[in-house]
Structures are given as C-alpha cells and as structure tokens.
Amino acid sequence: MSQQPPRRHGTRKPYRRPKKDPVRILAFEALRAVDERDAYANLVLPPLLRKARDAGDFDARDAALATELVYGSLRRQGTYDAILANCVDRPLREVDPPVLDVLTLGAHQLLGTRIPPHAAVSATVELARVVLGDGRAKFVNAVLRKLTAHDLDGWLERVAPEYDEDPEDHLGIVHAHPRWVVSALWDALGGGRAGIEELLAADNERPEVTLVARPGRSTAEELLAATGEDGAVPGRWSPYAVRLAEGGEPGALDAVREGRAGVQDEGSQLVALALAAAPLDGPDRIWLDGCAGPGGKAALLGALAAQRGAALVASEKQPHRARLVARALDGNPGPYAVIAADGTRPAWRPGVFDRVLVDVPCTGLGALRRRPEARWRRRPEDLDGFAPLQRELLRQALAAVRIGGVVGYATCSPHPAETRAVVEDVLKGRGGPAAEAEWIDARPLMPGVPELGDGPDVQLWPHLHGTDAMYLALLRRTA
C-alpha cells in the first residue's frame, strides 16, 4: 500500500515586511500635517525634504516626486473625493482621515500622473501597510482596484453633472474647486465659460518660482547670469523679475542667500512698483508698509525708497512676522525701521507719510496655485470675518498719509467683497467717516501689462498674467 502524503490543513504565505518607500511616506506625513494641524504645504514640505536630503534618503528626482504627490493630491482633493465616494461602501466622511490621505495619494498616482496603474496600486498598498497596518491596507487595495476601472476623464463623466444642468458644480468637480469659490471667481472675472475654465485650470498648475532683484543691490541681469544654463528667463512684466526653470533652487544663488534678491511673485512686484510710481503732490520722503509681514514687498519698497533718498517704516502686528520683515530688510541701502504694531491702532501720528501700502489679510483666493489646501479650508463666512479688518486698515492708511499723498490698497484675492467693495465702502463712509480721497488710475502704472480691466483699479489673473490674482486700488488723499 503506497503511503499518502500528509494532509495540509491550509497554507499560509510567510509574513513579508512592508517595503518602506521614503518618498511616499514623506508625502503622507505632509498631508497629515495639513489635515491635523491646518498647516500649509508650502511651509511643511521644505523642511521635510531638507531632512530627507540630509539623511541621504532623497535625490532630486525623489524630491520632485514627493512634491508632485503632495501638491497634486491637495489641488485635486475635491475631484478625488467625488470619485472615491463611488468606490467606497460608506460615506466618505466615515473613512478615517489617515486612510483617506493614503487613498488620495493613490488616486493622484492613478489619475493624475503617468505612473503605471499596477505600480501606483502596489506602492500605495505598501505605504498603507507601513503607516496603517495590514488590515486597513486590504481596504485600500480593494478601493484602488475599483479606481482603476476608468481614467480621470472616464470618472469625471460619471461623477460630474452636465455643464448645462449645473455649471458651477460641473466646473467645481472637473477643476477641483469648491462650488462657492467657482461662483465667486466667475463673478469677479465676468464673461462666459472659456474664461472661468482657463482661470480654474491655471489654479491647478504648478507656479513658476520667480525672483526679484532688489534695486540698488542686485539686477535681473546678475540673477540671469548666476543661473547659468538652467533655463531662467526674464520676468514678463517687472524689470526686476527673473523666472526660474522648473527645479531651479533659489537658495543656491549668492544674491538670494545675501538678501540682495528674494523669491517674490511678479504680481506682488507690480503692486509695489505701481505704488512707487504713482504721481505725488509735494515731497516724497517717508513711506509706510502697514501690513509688512513676511517682508517681500517691504524689501522691494525699501530698495525703491532708498534710490530716492526716502525712508521706509515697515509695520507688522505679529512679532514673529515682524522679525521676518527685519530679516528681509537687513542690508537695505537706505534708512528704514521695522516695528511690531497694529495697523488699526496706529503707532504713528496722522498725516506723516507720503506713500502707504496696506496689503491686507484676506481669504487668499488669489494664491490657490501656491496654497492649494486653502480652497478646501476657506468658507464663505470667512469673508465676513475679514471685512471689518480690511476696511479699518484702509481707513487708517488714509489717515496716515498726508494730503496729496498716495495709498495703495492691495489684496491677494479677486473676490469682489475683498476688493472694490472695501474701497467703495471706505470712500462712501459706510461703517465709519467718509474718506477724503480720490481714485488714481493704476493701469498706466503697470506699463506693458495687458487686460487690466476697466480701471481705475487693477485685477491681475493667473491665466492672463501668469501671476497670483493680486488686486490694487490707488487713492490720493485730498483733504
């Protein structure tokens, strides 16, 4: 009688330790910081990348992939949420936030990058095993397998309503913006479908890194020469701007390390240059930046003032931000002072300044390219929270400038409630005494820049000008 082989009561695969992928673990850590601490990715990610490079875990390609995973996941979060909701057997709000972060990273790899689907699923499941455990990794695997059924366009056809049925909701899901933001931007932009689609698409593009050569301390030509063959080009509009090629490292330039140049969006440069170029009645001796933190505009204004023999006072309410302003102005060739003061409770006498800039706190809807998480964090009621502060800062700025002097009201938001409505309310005395001031047409003070609107104020746009959506109104005090 032949001997039978022993029966096997089931076989188990030997346990395999999950592979630790430094790139995806770092991306997950960044998303958790944004979610848990209301942090901003542009502040969280650089130190994480620096630490990884110092530890020898990262090269330039790893850093580029980690950056794409973080920013891409945050930009497209609303779109991916709508798609994932169709792949999960429970309301998405009931999924643990860390699990949802892993799923979002997986969705972006599958739907927003060229990573092959099998590699995207495998890498994301391995990440889930490391940061979530084997049990929840199985859930992640099941969801991602469903996600591979369609590409991004295919999913959008299934989850987005038809444009003709609900334009705002269609655009919001397709271009990953909350419905109320789509509506607000459309109101500010005006026009039909093409313009708003171009604007929303521009919000989802990675912005170029733009440098500013601080006048009298460096030049655009110096910066271009220092970047060598890296593909840097002059700015479109500002004579002091240089646009770095993708992957360019500002900190590698001597002028940036020494504070003679800095990183600054070209829209912010244009605001400072327009205020400095506005015609004055009378002397031009002392300027004020009334909301100076973190110091980019103050550094440019200080350099421009120094060329005319004028002094700059830079005021910032928060002491830690005032220290950043002082750092940005260190080495300025002309006289300046940095103070920690509340612009709504002035630390200066009325009527002493010739030029005043107030770049007021706002919702930041004009900088969604740089802070993609802000679109999901902001709420319509935030507008009401900023409104009194914006109006009071403008009132006090007009009180601080002398008769014949100029005030620039600026904000990094195109929302009508934060731009012209603020200026008109202050000029007409809504909520306070009427300001004795007149509009200055700001458009001629941005020479060569097209499509600035009907004036006299100016609204810049990412899709039209390649800048943040900065707003500027210039006012001359008349009495």
Stockholm file with secondary structure:
# STOCKHOLM 1.0

chainA/1-479         MSQQPPRRHGTRKPYRRPKKDPVRILAFEALRAVDERDAYANLVLPPLLRKARDAGDFDARDAALATELVYGSLRRQGTYDAILANCVDRPLREVDPPVLDVLTLGAHQLLGTRIPPHAAVSATVELARVVLGDGRAKFVNAVLRKLTAHDLDGWLERVAPEYDEDPEDHLGIVHAHPRWVVSALWDALGGGRAGIEELLAADNERPEVTLVARPGRSTAEELLAATGEDGAVPGRWSPYAVRLAEGGEPGALDAVREGRAGVQDEGSQLVALALAAAPLDGPDRIWLDGCAGPGGKAALLGALAAQRGAALVASEKQPHRARLVARALDGNPGPYAVIAADGTRPAWRPGVFDRVLVDVPCTGLGALRRRPEARWRRRPEDLDGFAPLQRELLRQALAAVRIGGVVGYATCSPHPAETRAVVEDVLKGRGGPAAEAEWIDARPLMPGVPELGDGPDVQLWPHLHGTDAMYLALLRRTA
#=GR chainA/1-479 SS CCCCCCCCSCCCCCCCCCCCCHHHHHHHHHHHHHHHHCCCHHHHHHHHHHHHHHTTCCCHHHHHHHHHHHHHHHHTHHHHHHHHTTTSSSCGGGSCHHHHHHHHHHHHHHHHSCSCHHHHHHHHHHHHHHHTCHHHHHHHHHHHHHHTTSCHHHHHHHHSCCTTTCHHHHHHHHHTCCHHHHHHHHHHHCSCHHHHHHHHHHHTSCCCCEEEECTTTCCHHHHHHHTTTSCCEECSSCTTEEECCTTCCGGGSHHHHTTSEEECCHHHHHHHHHHHHSCCSSCCCEEEETTCTTSHHHHHHHHHHHHTTCEEEEEESSHHHHHHHHHHHTTCSSCEEEEECCTTSCSSCTTCEEEEEEECCCCCGGGTTTCTTHHHHCCTTHHHHHHHHHHHHHHHHHHHEEEEEEEEEEESCCCGGGTHHHHHHHHHTTTSCCCCEEEECCGGGSTTCCCCCSSSSEECCHHHHSSCCCEEEEEEECC
#=GC SS_cons         CCCCCCCCSCCCCCCCCCCCCHHHHHHHHHHHHHHHHCCCHHHHHHHHHHHHHHTTCCCHHHHHHHHHHHHHHHHTHHHHHHHHTTTSSSCGGGSCHHHHHHHHHHHHHHHHSCSCHHHHHHHHHHHHHHHTCHHHHHHHHHHHHHHTTSCHHHHHHHHSCCTTTCHHHHHHHHHTCCHHHHHHHHHHHCSCHHHHHHHHHHHTSCCCCEEEECTTTCCHHHHHHHTTTSCCEECSSCTTEEECCTTCCGGGSHHHHTTSEEECCHHHHHHHHHHHHSCCSSCCCEEEETTCTTSHHHHHHHHHHHHTTCEEEEEESSHHHHHHHHHHHTTCSSCEEEEECCTTSCSSCTTCEEEEEEECCCCCGGGTTTCTTHHHHCCTTHHHHHHHHHHHHHHHHHHHEEEEEEEEEEESCCCGGGTHHHHHHHHHTTTSCCCCEEEECCGGGSTTCCCCCSSSSEECCHHHHSSCCCEEEEEEECC
//
